[in-house]
Structures are given as C-alpha cells and as structure tokens.
Amino acid sequence: MKRNKKRIAYWAVTTVVLIVACEVFLRVHYGFCNDVLYREDKDYEYIALPNQNRLRAGKRIKYNSLSMRSPEVDTDSSTVKILGFGDSIINGGAIISQDSLATSILQASLPTVFKKKWQLLNISSESWGPDNSYAYLLRHGDFNAKAIILFVNSADAHDTMTFRKTVGVDPDHLDKQYRFALIEFFDRYLPVVKNYFRNDKRAENVMNDKRVALNFKEDKNFNKGFLSFLNYSKEYNIPLFFYLHPDKIEFIQQDYTNEGHEIIHFAKEHNIHLIEGLKSKMDTSAYVDLIHVNEKGQRSIAEAIMQDIQQNSGFYKPLF
C-alpha cells in the first residue's frame, strides 16, 4: 500500500515537473504567450496594436506608436521618407526578424545610391488589400513622404475589405495572449502538425489550383484602392510605385494570373512605375508556403527594388 502511494506521488510530481518544464520551454525558447496582438478598426478593418516589442521563436517583432513595423517616424525634415504599404508578405509576420524585412534592408541600402538620410516605413498587416492601405493613408496622412511603394500580389486585384469579424476569431489576429503556453500549443499548432502529416499531398494538390492558393474574394470588381492611391499621388505630387510579388505557382510558371495581369495593365495604363517580382532572383527555396517568403525571400525583394533603382537611376534621382 505504501509502495503504491509512493509510486503515485512520484508520478504526480514527475508529471507536474514535466508540465512546468514544457511551459517554461515554450515561453522562453519559442515565445509562446508573446504573440502580436491586434485591434479592430472602423476604417481599415484591423491592425496590430501600437508599441509592441515581441520575441517569437527567436525573431524580434516590433511595431511603433502608429502600428507600423518600423521605428518611430523620423521628424527630421532632412530625412527622405518613403511609405511602403502592403499585406503579410511585406509585413513578414512572426517568421521574419525586424532587421531582415525587405523594408529594413532597403532602408539600410538606399544611402549607398542616394547620399541622404532615408526612412522606409513599413505600413502593413495580414490580408490587407490596397483599400485597407489607402484607408490608413487617409487617417494618418503621408508624413511628408517623397514616394509611395505599394507592395501587391495578384490576389489584391479583387481583395476588397469586408469588415468580417477577424480580431479575436482568427488565430492569426489575437486580441489577447493565451494564459498558458501549453494551451496555445495544443489549440493553435497541434492541429496544424497533425494535418501536415495526414495530408502530405495537400500542398501539391493546392498548387494545381491557383484560385484556392490565392484565396480570391467574391468581389469581382478591381480593388478601388489602386485608383485611390493613383489620385492621391497626382493630387499631392508624390511618386507612386508598385512591386508585384509572384506567388510560388506564378514563379514556377513564370507568368502572373489574369488578376496579376489586371494590375500590370492598370499600371501601364496610368504610367505607374511597376517592378515585377518575377524578374527578381527569387527561387522556390525562398517560399515558406504558396505565397509568403522567408528571410531569403525578403532579401530578394529588397535586391529587386535596388536593382531597379540602379538600372533606372536617371528616372529615380529627380524624384528624390
């Protein structure tokens, strides 16, 4: 009887120790219970809370007081500011450290071409379309920027705001932290791991369906944000540029979807300078899924833009 009690006590203590050890390990090593938090917004659906400094899986994630994934806006009048608007691709999410973002790399690289003080502000959020970005611009202004770069992909052609409940519902848009790391792991990540091993053919099947891959919205109208940015740039004489990012399927096939060609046509029709990501030095190893890229991919985006600047220096210099 005593031996059984000792055995029960031993396993009870061992279980508690293991649970505590796992909890501490997930928090310290992977940054569980320290995810980016979001809030709803009446103008642009949702955005990350301001003034966040997170460490997640060894990646440093920062947001300034205006919910930009950038340092605070430089108030020095001599600083040349560029606004970079986009979605999760340029935002990077939790898998990209702050200094490995394409915008951070560009900000460090620009002074080598233009001998000035630069700041490239990263204004982005998951699944934002051009209309989300434009709503942010209307609310906060352009910060006396000298140029605007709109980072888009083919899905943005019809990705219009719906104001569907997202914050606090979508696990990628938390409004509060999990209380325990183990609960977060089992709730958010264990199903993903299970599905991965159960459906090892899933990615291959999805790759054969571009519209599933890009998750097109039901709205068939061209996103109004493109025209809004164009009109704004004309009214305030701020140069506007597009960077068109290819998804993995488009990269493999070396051609954009019809929706991507809609964006290209719009840019050509309105004489908007367009940088095509298909012409970059990206390769399939830069993708972490069907559309998002790793740190190698972020560097490829930055290098593609720097290459365009160097090849068209005569075009860019008068603007800056």
Phi and psi restraints in degrees (value plus and minus 20) as a CYANA .aco file:
   2 LYS   PHI     -83.1   -43.1
   2 LYS   PSI     -57.9   -17.9
   3 ARG   PHI     -84.0   -44.0
   3 ARG   PSI     -60.1   -20.1
   4 ASN   PHI     -84.2   -44.2
   4 ASN   PSI     -61.1   -21.1
   5 LYS   PHI     -84.0   -44.0
   5 LYS   PSI     -61.1   -21.1
   6 LYS   PHI     -83.8   -43.8
   6 LYS   PSI     -59.5   -19.5
   7 ARG   PHI     -86.0   -46.0
   7 ARG   PSI     -62.8   -22.8
   8 ILE   PHI     -82.6   -42.6
   8 ILE   PSI     -64.4   -24.4
   9 ALA   PHI     -83.1   -43.1
   9 ALA   PSI     -60.4   -20.4
  10 TYR   PHI     -80.7   -40.7
  10 TYR   PSI     -69.1   -29.1
  11 TRP   PHI     -90.0   -50.0
  11 TRP   PSI     -51.0   -11.0
  12 ALA   PHI     -85.3   -45.3
  12 ALA   PSI     -67.0   -27.0
  13 VAL   PHI     -84.2   -44.2
  13 VAL   PSI     -63.2   -23.2
  14 THR   PHI     -80.8   -40.8
  14 THR   PSI     -61.8   -21.8
  15 THR   PHI     -83.0   -43.0
  15 THR   PSI     -64.8   -24.8
  16 VAL   PHI     -82.5   -42.5
  16 VAL   PSI     -64.1   -24.1
  17 VAL   PHI     -81.2   -41.2
  17 VAL   PSI     -63.3   -23.3
  18 LEU   PHI     -84.1   -44.1
  18 LEU   PSI     -61.2   -21.2
  19 ILE   PHI     -83.6   -43.6
  19 ILE   PSI     -65.8   -25.8
  20 VAL   PHI     -83.7   -43.7
  20 VAL   PSI     -61.4   -21.4
  21 ALA   PHI     -83.6   -43.6
  21 ALA   PSI     -63.2   -23.2
  22 CYS   PHI     -84.0   -44.0
  22 CYS   PSI     -61.1   -21.1
  23 GLU   PHI     -80.8   -40.8
  23 GLU   PSI     -68.0   -28.0
  24 VAL   PHI     -84.7   -44.7
  24 VAL   PSI     -62.6   -22.6
  25 PHE   PHI     -81.9   -41.9
  25 PHE   PSI     -65.9   -25.9
  26 LEU   PHI     -84.6   -44.6
  26 LEU   PSI     -56.7   -16.7
  27 ARG   PHI     -92.7   -52.7
  27 ARG   PSI     -68.2   -28.2
  28 VAL   PHI     -95.7   -55.7
  28 VAL   PSI     -65.7   -25.7
  29 HIS   PHI    -103.5   -63.5
  29 HIS   PSI     -56.7   -16.7
  30 TYR   PHI    -132.5   -92.5
  30 TYR   PSI     -25.7    14.3
  31 GLY   PHI      53.6    93.6
  31 GLY   PSI       5.7    45.7
  32 PHE   PHI     -82.0   -42.0
  32 PHE   PSI     132.0   172.0
  33 CYS   PHI      44.4    84.4
  33 CYS   PSI       2.8    42.8
  34 ASN   PHI    -162.8  -122.8
  34 ASN   PSI      26.0    66.0
  35 ASP   PHI    -108.9   -68.9
  35 ASP   PSI     143.1   183.1
  36 VAL   PHI     -86.7   -46.7
  36 VAL   PSI     114.6   154.6
  37 LEU   PHI    -126.2   -86.2
  37 LEU   PSI     132.5   172.5
  38 TYR   PHI    -145.6  -105.6
  38 TYR   PSI     143.6   183.6
  39 ARG   PHI    -153.5  -113.5
  39 ARG   PSI     135.0   175.0
  40 GLU   PHI     -95.0   -55.0
  40 GLU   PSI     136.3   176.3
  41 ASP   PHI    -162.5  -122.5
  41 ASP   PSI     115.7   155.7
  42 LYS   PHI     -92.8   -52.8
  42 LYS   PSI     -37.6     2.4
  43 ASP   PHI    -121.9   -81.9
  43 ASP   PSI     -62.3   -22.3
  44 TYR   PHI    -145.9  -105.9
  44 TYR   PSI      13.5    53.5
  45 GLU   PHI      53.2    93.2
  45 GLU   PSI     -82.0   -42.0
  46 TYR   PHI    -183.4  -143.4
  46 TYR   PSI     143.0   183.0
  47 ILE   PHI    -184.3  -144.3
  47 ILE   PSI     137.8   177.8
  48 ALA   PHI     -85.0   -45.0
  48 ALA   PSI     125.5   165.5
  49 LEU   PHI     -81.6   -41.6
  49 LEU   PSI     128.1   168.1
  50 PRO   PHI     -92.7   -52.7
  50 PRO   PSI     143.8   183.8
  51 ASN   PHI      35.1    75.1
  51 ASN   PSI      31.6    71.6
  52 GLN   PHI    -128.5   -88.5
  52 GLN   PSI     120.5   160.5
  53 ASN   PHI    -157.9  -117.9
  53 ASN   PSI      77.4   117.4
  54 ARG   PHI    -132.6   -92.6
  54 ARG   PSI     131.1   171.1
  55 LEU   PHI    -142.0  -102.0
  55 LEU   PSI      91.1   131.1
  56 ARG   PHI    -148.0  -108.0
  56 ARG   PSI      97.8   137.8
  57 ALA   PHI      31.7    71.7
  57 ALA   PSI      18.7    58.7
  58 GLY   PHI      60.0   100.0
  58 GLY   PSI     -17.0    23.0
  59 LYS   PHI    -124.7   -84.7
  59 LYS   PSI     110.5   150.5
  60 ARG   PHI    -107.4   -67.4
  60 ARG   PSI     104.7   144.7
  61 ILE   PHI    -143.5  -103.5
  61 ILE   PSI     100.3   140.3
  62 LYS   PHI    -147.4  -107.4
  62 LYS   PSI     124.8   164.8
  63 TYR   PHI    -151.0  -111.0
  63 TYR   PSI     117.1   157.1
  64 ASN   PHI    -104.0   -64.0
  64 ASN   PSI    -190.1  -150.1
  65 SER   PHI     -89.8   -49.8
  65 SER   PSI     -31.4     8.6
  66 LEU   PHI    -131.1   -91.1
  66 LEU   PSI       0.0    40.0
  67 SER   PHI      42.0    82.0
  67 SER   PSI       5.8    45.8
  68 MET   PHI    -108.4   -68.4
  68 MET   PSI     125.8   165.8
  69 ARG   PHI    -106.6   -66.6
  69 ARG   PSI      44.6    84.6
  70 SER   PHI    -175.5  -135.5
  70 SER   PSI     146.3   186.3
  71 PRO   PHI     -83.2   -43.2
  71 PRO   PSI     151.7   191.7
  72 GLU   PHI     -78.4   -38.4
  72 GLU   PSI     129.3   169.3
  73 VAL   PHI     -81.6   -41.6
  73 VAL   PSI     107.1   147.1
  74 ASP   PHI     -91.0   -51.0
  74 ASP   PSI     105.4   145.4
  75 THR   PHI    -110.0   -70.0
  75 THR   PSI     -23.4    16.6
  76 ASP   PHI     -86.5   -46.5
  76 ASP   PSI     101.7   141.7
  77 SER   PHI     -84.6   -44.6
  77 SER   PSI     -39.3     0.7
  78 SER   PHI    -103.7   -63.7
  78 SER   PSI     -29.9    10.1
  79 THR   PHI     -97.8   -57.8
  79 THR   PSI     107.7   147.7
  80 VAL   PHI    -106.2   -66.2
  80 VAL   PSI      97.6   137.6
  81 LYS   PHI    -125.7   -85.7
  81 LYS   PSI     117.8   157.8
  82 ILE   PHI    -142.4  -102.4
  82 ILE   PSI     114.5   154.5
  83 LEU   PHI    -115.7   -75.7
  83 LEU   PSI     103.6   143.6
  84 GLY   PHI    -129.3   -89.3
  84 GLY   PSI      89.7   129.7
  85 PHE   PHI    -123.9   -83.9
  85 PHE   PSI     125.0   165.0
  86 GLY   PHI     158.6   198.6
  86 GLY   PSI    -186.5  -146.5
  87 ASP   PHI    -131.0   -91.0
  87 ASP   PSI    -168.6  -128.6
  88 SER   PHI     -86.4   -46.4
  88 SER   PSI     -41.3    -1.3
  89 ILE   PHI     -84.2   -44.2
  89 ILE   PSI     -70.2   -30.2
  90 ILE   PHI    -103.9   -63.9
  90 ILE   PSI     -41.6    -1.6
  91 ASN   PHI     -89.3   -49.3
  91 ASN   PSI     -55.6   -15.6
  92 GLY   PHI      66.5   106.5
  92 GLY   PSI     -49.2    -9.2
  93 GLY   PHI      43.3    83.3
  93 GLY   PSI    -177.4  -137.4
  94 ALA   PHI     -99.0   -59.0
  94 ALA   PSI     -26.3    13.7
  95 ILE   PHI    -113.2   -73.2
  95 ILE   PSI     -25.2    14.8
  96 ILE   PHI    -141.2  -101.2
  96 ILE   PSI     103.3   143.3
  97 SER   PHI     -89.3   -49.3
  97 SER   PSI     136.1   176.1
  98 GLN   PHI     -74.2   -34.2
  98 GLN   PSI     -65.1   -25.1
  99 ASP   PHI     -98.2   -58.2
  99 ASP   PSI     -25.2    14.8
 100 SER   PHI    -121.6   -81.6
 100 SER   PSI     -20.1    19.9
 101 LEU   PHI     -86.2   -46.2
 101 LEU   PSI     127.1   167.1
 102 ALA   PHI     -77.3   -37.3
 102 ALA   PSI     -58.0   -18.0
 103 THR   PHI     -86.5   -46.5
 103 THR   PSI     -57.6   -17.6
 104 SER   PHI     -87.9   -47.9
 104 SER   PSI     -61.2   -21.2
 105 ILE   PHI     -84.4   -44.4
 105 ILE   PSI     -62.0   -22.0
 106 LEU   PHI     -83.6   -43.6
 106 LEU   PSI     -63.4   -23.4
 107 GLN   PHI     -78.9   -38.9
 107 GLN   PSI     -57.6   -17.6
 108 ALA   PHI     -94.7   -54.7
 108 ALA   PSI     -46.3    -6.3
 109 SER   PHI    -109.5   -69.5
 109 SER   PSI     -50.0   -10.0
 110 LEU   PHI     -77.1   -37.1
 110 LEU   PSI     -59.5   -19.5
 111 PRO   PHI     -80.9   -40.9
 111 PRO   PSI     -38.5     1.5
 112 THR   PHI     -93.6   -53.6
 112 THR   PSI     -40.7    -0.7
 113 VAL   PHI    -122.1   -82.1
 113 VAL   PSI     -67.2   -27.2
 114 PHE   PHI    -133.6   -93.6
 114 PHE   PSI      96.6   136.6
 115 LYS   PHI     -97.8   -57.8
 115 LYS   PSI      46.3    86.3
 116 LYS   PHI    -159.8  -119.8
 116 LYS   PSI     152.1   192.1
 117 LYS   PHI    -108.6   -68.6
 117 LYS   PSI     106.5   146.5
 118 TRP   PHI    -140.1  -100.1
 118 TRP   PSI     133.6   173.6
 119 GLN   PHI    -165.2  -125.2
 119 GLN   PSI      99.2   139.2
 120 LEU   PHI    -126.0   -86.0
 120 LEU   PSI      88.9   128.9
 121 LEU   PHI    -107.1   -67.1
 121 LEU   PSI     109.3   149.3
 122 ASN   PHI    -116.3   -76.3
 122 ASN   PSI      83.3   123.3
 123 ILE   PHI    -132.5   -92.5
 123 ILE   PSI      78.9   118.9
 124 SER   PHI    -176.0  -136.0
 124 SER   PSI     142.2   182.2
 125 SER   PHI    -181.7  -141.7
 125 SER   PSI     137.9   177.9
 126 GLU   PHI     -75.1   -35.1
 126 GLU   PSI     111.6   151.6
 127 SER   PHI      44.6    84.6
 127 SER   PSI      -5.9    34.1
 128 TRP   PHI     -87.4   -47.4
 128 TRP   PSI     119.6   159.6
 129 GLY   PHI    -125.1   -85.1
 129 GLY   PSI     157.8   197.8
 130 PRO   PHI     -77.4   -37.4
 130 PRO   PSI     -50.5   -10.5
 131 ASP   PHI     -90.5   -50.5
 131 ASP   PSI     -56.6   -16.6
 132 ASN   PHI     -79.5   -39.5
 132 ASN   PSI     -68.3   -28.3
 133 SER   PHI     -81.5   -41.5
 133 SER   PSI     -62.2   -22.2
 134 TYR   PHI     -86.2   -46.2
 134 TYR   PSI     -56.0   -16.0
 135 ALA   PHI     -82.2   -42.2
 135 ALA   PSI     -57.3   -17.3
 136 TYR   PHI     -84.6   -44.6
 136 TYR   PSI     -63.8   -23.8
 137 LEU   PHI     -79.8   -39.8
 137 LEU   PSI     -62.8   -22.8
 138 LEU   PHI     -84.3   -44.3
 138 LEU   PSI     -59.0   -19.0
 139 ARG   PHI     -90.4   -50.4
 139 ARG   PSI     -64.2   -24.2
 140 HIS   PHI    -125.8   -85.8
 140 HIS   PSI     -32.1     7.9
 141 GLY   PHI      65.1   105.1
 141 GLY   PSI    -198.4  -158.4
 142 ASP   PHI    -123.0   -83.0
 142 ASP   PSI     -17.8    22.2
 143 PHE   PHI      37.4    77.4
 143 PHE   PSI      10.2    50.2
 144 ASN   PHI      37.9    77.9
 144 ASN   PSI      17.8    57.8
 145 ALA   PHI     -89.0   -49.0
 145 ALA   PSI     130.7   170.7
 146 LYS   PHI    -112.8   -72.8
 146 LYS   PSI     -34.8     5.2
 147 ALA   PHI    -182.7  -142.7
 147 ALA   PSI     140.4   180.4
 148 ILE   PHI    -148.2  -108.2
 148 ILE   PSI     109.3   149.3
 149 ILE   PHI    -132.0   -92.0
 149 ILE   PSI     103.3   143.3
 150 LEU   PHI    -123.0   -83.0
 150 LEU   PSI      90.1   130.1
 151 PHE   PHI    -106.7   -66.7
 151 PHE   PSI      95.5   135.5
 152 VAL   PHI    -152.1  -112.1
 152 VAL   PSI     148.0   188.0
 153 ASN   PHI    -156.8  -116.8
 153 ASN   PSI     153.2   193.2
 154 SER   PHI     -75.9   -35.9
 154 SER   PSI     -55.8   -15.8
 155 ALA   PHI     -81.8   -41.8
 155 ALA   PSI     -44.3    -4.3
 156 ASP   PHI     -88.6   -48.6
 156 ASP   PSI     -35.2     4.8
 157 ALA   PHI     -77.6   -37.6
 157 ALA   PSI     -54.6   -14.6
 158 HIS   PHI    -148.6  -108.6
 158 HIS   PSI      -3.0    37.0
 159 ASP   PHI    -109.0   -69.0
 159 ASP   PSI      61.0   101.0
 160 THR   PHI    -116.6   -76.6
 160 THR   PSI     137.2   177.2
 161 MET   PHI     -84.2   -44.2
 161 MET   PSI     120.0   160.0
 162 THR   PHI    -140.3  -100.3
 162 THR   PSI     -38.5     1.5
 163 PHE   PHI      37.8    77.8
 163 PHE   PSI       8.1    48.1
 164 ARG   PHI     -85.6   -45.6
 164 ARG   PSI     122.8   162.8
 165 LYS   PHI     -79.0   -39.0
 165 LYS   PSI      97.9   137.9
 166 THR   PHI    -143.8  -103.8
 166 THR   PSI     -69.8   -29.8
 167 VAL   PHI     -85.8   -45.8
 167 VAL   PSI     108.2   148.2
 168 GLY   PHI      63.2   103.2
 168 GLY   PSI     -25.1    14.9
 169 VAL   PHI    -133.0   -93.0
 169 VAL   PSI     -72.1   -32.1
 170 ASP   PHI     -95.2   -55.2
 170 ASP   PSI     108.0   148.0
 171 PRO   PHI     -82.5   -42.5
 171 PRO   PSI     -36.5     3.5
 172 ASP   PHI    -108.9   -68.9
 172 ASP   PSI     -18.1    21.9
 173 HIS   PHI    -154.0  -114.0
 173 HIS   PSI      45.7    85.7
 174 LEU   PHI     -91.7   -51.7
 174 LEU   PSI     125.4   165.4
 175 ASP   PHI    -128.0   -88.0
 175 ASP   PSI     -24.1    15.9
 176 LYS   PHI    -176.6  -136.6
 176 LYS   PSI     135.1   175.1
 177 GLN   PHI     -97.1   -57.1
 177 GLN   PSI     132.0   172.0
 178 TYR   PHI     -84.1   -44.1
 178 TYR   PSI     127.2   167.2
 179 ARG   PHI     -96.8   -56.8
 179 ARG   PSI     -51.7   -11.7
 180 PHE   PHI    -150.5  -110.5
 180 PHE   PSI     119.2   159.2
 181 ALA   PHI     -84.7   -44.7
 181 ALA   PSI     -58.3   -18.3
 182 LEU   PHI     -84.0   -44.0
 182 LEU   PSI     -57.8   -17.8
 183 ILE   PHI     -85.1   -45.1
 183 ILE   PSI     -61.8   -21.8
 184 GLU   PHI     -81.4   -41.4
 184 GLU   PSI     -63.4   -23.4
 185 PHE   PHI     -81.4   -41.4
 185 PHE   PSI     -70.4   -30.4
 186 PHE   PHI     -88.4   -48.4
 186 PHE   PSI     -54.0   -14.0
 187 ASP   PHI     -98.5   -58.5
 187 ASP   PSI     -60.8   -20.8
 188 ARG   PHI    -120.9   -80.9
 188 ARG   PSI     -57.5   -17.5
 189 TYR   PHI    -129.0   -89.0
 189 TYR   PSI     -50.9   -10.9
 190 LEU   PHI     -81.2   -41.2
 190 LEU   PSI     -63.0   -23.0
 191 PRO   PHI     -80.3   -40.3
 191 PRO   PSI     -55.4   -15.4
 192 VAL   PHI     -85.1   -45.1
 192 VAL   PSI     -63.6   -23.6
 193 VAL   PHI     -82.9   -42.9
 193 VAL   PSI     -64.8   -24.8
 194 LYS   PHI     -80.6   -40.6
 194 LYS   PSI     -66.6   -26.6
 195 ASN   PHI     -83.6   -43.6
 195 ASN   PSI     -54.3   -14.3
 196 TYR   PHI     -82.3   -42.3
 196 TYR   PSI     -66.0   -26.0
 197 PHE   PHI     -97.7   -57.7
 197 PHE   PSI     -47.3    -7.3
 198 ARG   PHI     -97.9   -57.9
 198 ARG   PSI     -46.2    -6.2
 199 ASN   PHI    -145.5  -105.5
 199 ASN   PSI      38.1    78.1
 200 ASP   PHI     -87.3   -47.3
 200 ASP   PSI     -33.0     7.0
 201 LYS   PHI    -116.1   -76.1
 201 LYS   PSI     -24.4    15.6
 202 ARG   PHI     -79.4   -39.4
 202 ARG   PSI     -68.1   -28.1
 203 ALA   PHI     -80.3   -40.3
 203 ALA   PSI     -60.0   -20.0
 204 GLU   PHI     -84.5   -44.5
 204 GLU   PSI     -61.1   -21.1
 205 ASN   PHI     -86.6   -46.6
 205 ASN   PSI     -62.5   -22.5
 206 VAL   PHI     -85.8   -45.8
 206 VAL   PSI     -53.4   -13.4
 207 MET   PHI     -79.6   -39.6
 207 MET   PSI     -43.1    -3.1
 208 ASN   PHI    -107.2   -67.2
 208 ASN   PSI     -19.5    20.5
 209 ASP   PHI    -149.4  -109.4
 209 ASP   PSI      76.9   116.9
 210 LYS   PHI     -82.4   -42.4
 210 LYS   PSI     -57.2   -17.2
 211 ARG   PHI     -92.3   -52.3
 211 ARG   PSI     -54.4   -14.4
 212 VAL   PHI     -86.6   -46.6
 212 VAL   PSI     -62.3   -22.3
 213 ALA   PHI     -80.4   -40.4
 213 ALA   PSI     -60.8   -20.8
 214 LEU   PHI    -111.0   -71.0
 214 LEU   PSI     -28.9    11.1
 215 ASN   PHI      34.4    74.4
 215 ASN   PSI      34.7    74.7
 216 PHE   PHI     -84.0   -44.0
 216 PHE   PSI     124.1   164.1
 217 LYS   PHI     -99.8   -59.8
 217 LYS   PSI     148.0   188.0
 218 GLU   PHI     -92.9   -52.9
 218 GLU   PSI     -44.1    -4.1
 219 ASP   PHI     -86.2   -46.2
 219 ASP   PSI     101.5   141.5
 220 LYS   PHI    -115.7   -75.7
 220 LYS   PSI     -22.4    17.6
 221 ASN   PHI     -99.7   -59.7
 221 ASN   PSI     127.6   167.6
 222 PHE   PHI     -86.2   -46.2
 222 PHE   PSI     113.4   153.4
 223 ASN   PHI     -74.4   -34.4
 223 ASN   PSI     104.9   144.9
 224 LYS   PHI     -85.8   -45.8
 224 LYS   PSI     -38.9     1.1
 225 GLY   PHI     -82.2   -42.2
 225 GLY   PSI     -51.9   -11.9
 226 PHE   PHI     -80.3   -40.3
 226 PHE   PSI     -69.6   -29.6
 227 LEU   PHI     -87.8   -47.8
 227 LEU   PSI     -55.8   -15.8
 228 SER   PHI     -82.5   -42.5
 228 SER   PSI     -64.2   -24.2
 229 PHE   PHI     -83.1   -43.1
 229 PHE   PSI     -60.6   -20.6
 230 LEU   PHI     -80.9   -40.9
 230 LEU   PSI     -68.6   -28.6
 231 ASN   PHI     -83.3   -43.3
 231 ASN   PSI     -59.4   -19.4
 232 TYR   PHI     -83.9   -43.9
 232 TYR   PSI     -64.3   -24.3
 233 SER   PHI     -83.9   -43.9
 233 SER   PSI     -55.0   -15.0
 234 LYS   PHI     -91.4   -51.4
 234 LYS   PSI     -64.0   -24.0
 235 GLU   PHI     -83.8   -43.8
 235 GLU   PSI     -59.2   -19.2
 236 TYR   PHI    -126.1   -86.1
 236 TYR   PSI     -11.8    28.2
 237 ASN   PHI      35.2    75.2
 237 ASN   PSI      28.1    68.1
 238 ILE   PHI    -133.5   -93.5
 238 ILE   PSI      97.6   137.6
 239 PRO   PHI     -76.4   -36.4
 239 PRO   PSI     118.8   158.8
 240 LEU   PHI    -138.6   -98.6
 240 LEU   PSI     113.1   153.1
 241 PHE   PHI    -148.0  -108.0
 241 PHE   PSI     130.3   170.3
 242 PHE   PHI    -134.4   -94.4
 242 PHE   PSI     119.6   159.6
 243 TYR   PHI    -135.9   -95.9
 243 TYR   PSI      96.2   136.2
 244 LEU   PHI    -118.9   -78.9
 244 LEU   PSI      86.0   126.0
 245 HIS   PHI    -104.6   -64.6
 245 HIS   PSI     109.5   149.5
 246 PRO   PHI    -105.3   -65.3
 246 PRO   PSI     122.9   162.9
 247 ASP   PHI     -98.2   -58.2
 247 ASP   PSI     158.0   198.0
 248 LYS   PHI     -85.1   -45.1
 248 LYS   PSI     -57.0   -17.0
 249 ILE   PHI     -85.2   -45.2
 249 ILE   PSI     -67.1   -27.1
 250 GLU   PHI     -80.8   -40.8
 250 GLU   PSI     -58.1   -18.1
 251 PHE   PHI     -85.7   -45.7
 251 PHE   PSI     -63.9   -23.9
 252 ILE   PHI     -83.3   -43.3
 252 ILE   PSI     -61.7   -21.7
 253 GLN   PHI    -105.8   -65.8
 253 GLN   PSI     -27.5    12.5
 254 GLN   PHI      33.9    73.9
 254 GLN   PSI      22.6    62.6
 255 ASP   PHI    -180.1  -140.1
 255 ASP   PSI     122.0   162.0
 256 TYR   PHI    -100.5   -60.5
 256 TYR   PSI     140.2   180.2
 257 THR   PHI     -90.5   -50.5
 257 THR   PSI     154.7   194.7
 258 ASN   PHI     -77.5   -37.5
 258 ASN   PSI     -56.6   -16.6
 259 GLU   PHI     -87.0   -47.0
 259 GLU   PSI     -57.8   -17.8
 260 GLY   PHI     -83.3   -43.3
 260 GLY   PSI     -59.8   -19.8
 261 HIS   PHI     -88.2   -48.2
 261 HIS   PSI     -47.4    -7.4
 262 GLU   PHI     -81.6   -41.6
 262 GLU   PSI     -63.6   -23.6
 263 ILE   PHI     -85.6   -45.6
 263 ILE   PSI     -62.3   -22.3
 264 ILE   PHI     -81.8   -41.8
 264 ILE   PSI     -63.6   -23.6
 265 HIS   PHI     -82.2   -42.2
 265 HIS   PSI     -62.9   -22.9
 266 PHE   PHI     -80.5   -40.5
 266 PHE   PSI     -63.9   -23.9
 267 ALA   PHI     -83.4   -43.4
 267 ALA   PSI     -64.5   -24.5
 268 LYS   PHI     -86.9   -46.9
 268 LYS   PSI     -60.7   -20.7
 269 GLU   PHI     -81.6   -41.6
 269 GLU   PSI     -54.3   -14.3
 270 HIS   PHI    -128.4   -88.4
 270 HIS   PSI      -5.5    34.5
 271 ASN   PHI      36.6    76.6
 271 ASN   PSI      24.0    64.0
 272 ILE   PHI    -115.9   -75.9
 272 ILE   PSI     110.6   150.6
 273 HIS   PHI     -87.9   -47.9
 273 HIS   PSI     102.7   142.7
 274 LEU   PHI    -138.6   -98.6
 274 LEU   PSI     108.9   148.9
 275 ILE   PHI    -126.4   -86.4
 275 ILE   PSI      98.7   138.7
 276 GLU   PHI    -111.3   -71.3
 276 GLU   PSI      99.1   139.1
 277 GLY   PHI     -84.1   -44.1
 277 GLY   PSI     -41.6    -1.6
 278 LEU   PHI     -81.4   -41.4
 278 LEU   PSI     -44.5    -4.5
 279 LYS   PHI    -111.8   -71.8
 279 LYS   PSI     -15.3    24.7
 280 SER   PHI    -101.0   -61.0
 280 SER   PSI     159.0   199.0
 281 LYS   PHI    -112.7   -72.7
 281 LYS   PSI       2.7    42.7
 282 MET   PHI     -82.2   -42.2
 282 MET   PSI     130.9   170.9
 283 ASP   PHI    -158.7  -118.7
 283 ASP   PSI     152.5   192.5
 284 THR   PHI     -82.6   -42.6
 284 THR   PSI     -43.4    -3.4
 285 SER   PHI     -90.1   -50.1
 285 SER   PSI     -30.5     9.5
 286 ALA   PHI    -103.2   -63.2
 286 ALA   PSI     -31.9     8.1
 287 TYR   PHI    -113.7   -73.7
 287 TYR   PSI     117.6   157.6
 288 VAL   PHI    -118.1   -78.1
 288 VAL   PSI     -37.3     2.7
 289 ASP   PHI    -173.9  -133.9
 289 ASP   PSI    -169.8  -129.8
 290 LEU   PHI     -94.8   -54.8
 290 LEU   PSI     -36.7     3.3
 291 ILE   PHI    -162.8  -122.8
 291 ILE   PSI     -50.4   -10.4
 292 HIS   PHI    -102.4   -62.4
 292 HIS   PSI     134.7   174.7
 293 VAL   PHI    -141.8  -101.8
 293 VAL   PSI     138.3   178.3
 294 ASN   PHI    -107.7   -67.7
 294 ASN   PSI    -187.6  -147.6
 295 GLU   PHI     -83.6   -43.6
 295 GLU   PSI     -53.3   -13.3
 296 LYS   PHI     -82.2   -42.2
 296 LYS   PSI     -61.3   -21.3
 297 GLY   PHI     -86.8   -46.8
 297 GLY   PSI     -58.7   -18.7
 298 GLN   PHI     -81.1   -41.1
 298 GLN   PSI     -61.5   -21.5
 299 ARG   PHI     -86.2   -46.2
 299 ARG   PSI     -56.2   -16.2
 300 SER   PHI     -84.1   -44.1
 300 SER   PSI     -58.6   -18.6
 301 ILE   PHI     -83.1   -43.1
 301 ILE   PSI     -67.2   -27.2
 302 ALA   PHI     -81.2   -41.2
 302 ALA   PSI     -62.8   -22.8
 303 GLU   PHI     -86.5   -46.5
 303 GLU   PSI     -55.9   -15.9
 304 ALA   PHI     -83.6   -43.6
 304 ALA   PSI     -60.2   -20.2
 305 ILE   PHI     -90.8   -50.8
 305 ILE   PSI     -61.8   -21.8
 306 MET   PHI     -82.9   -42.9
 306 MET   PSI     -59.1   -19.1
 307 GLN   PHI     -83.8   -43.8
 307 GLN   PSI     -60.9   -20.9
 308 ASP   PHI     -83.8   -43.8
 308 ASP   PSI     -60.3   -20.3
 309 ILE   PHI     -83.0   -43.0
 309 ILE   PSI     -62.8   -22.8
 310 GLN   PHI     -89.0   -49.0
 310 GLN   PSI     -57.5   -17.5
 311 GLN   PHI     -95.6   -55.6
 311 GLN   PSI     -43.8    -3.8
 312 ASN   PHI    -142.0  -102.0
 312 ASN   PSI      19.6    59.6
 313 SER   PHI     -77.8   -37.8
 313 SER   PSI     -55.5   -15.5
 314 GLY   PHI     -83.9   -43.9
 314 GLY   PSI     -49.6    -9.6
 315 PHE   PHI     -97.2   -57.2
 315 PHE   PSI     -60.4   -20.4
 316 TYR   PHI     -98.3   -58.3
 316 TYR   PSI     -60.4   -20.4
 317 LYS   PHI     -75.4   -35.4
 317 LYS   PSI     -64.1   -24.1
 318 PRO   PHI     -82.3   -42.3
 318 PRO   PSI     -44.1    -4.1
 319 LEU   PHI     -97.0   -57.0
 319 LEU   PSI     -50.9   -10.9
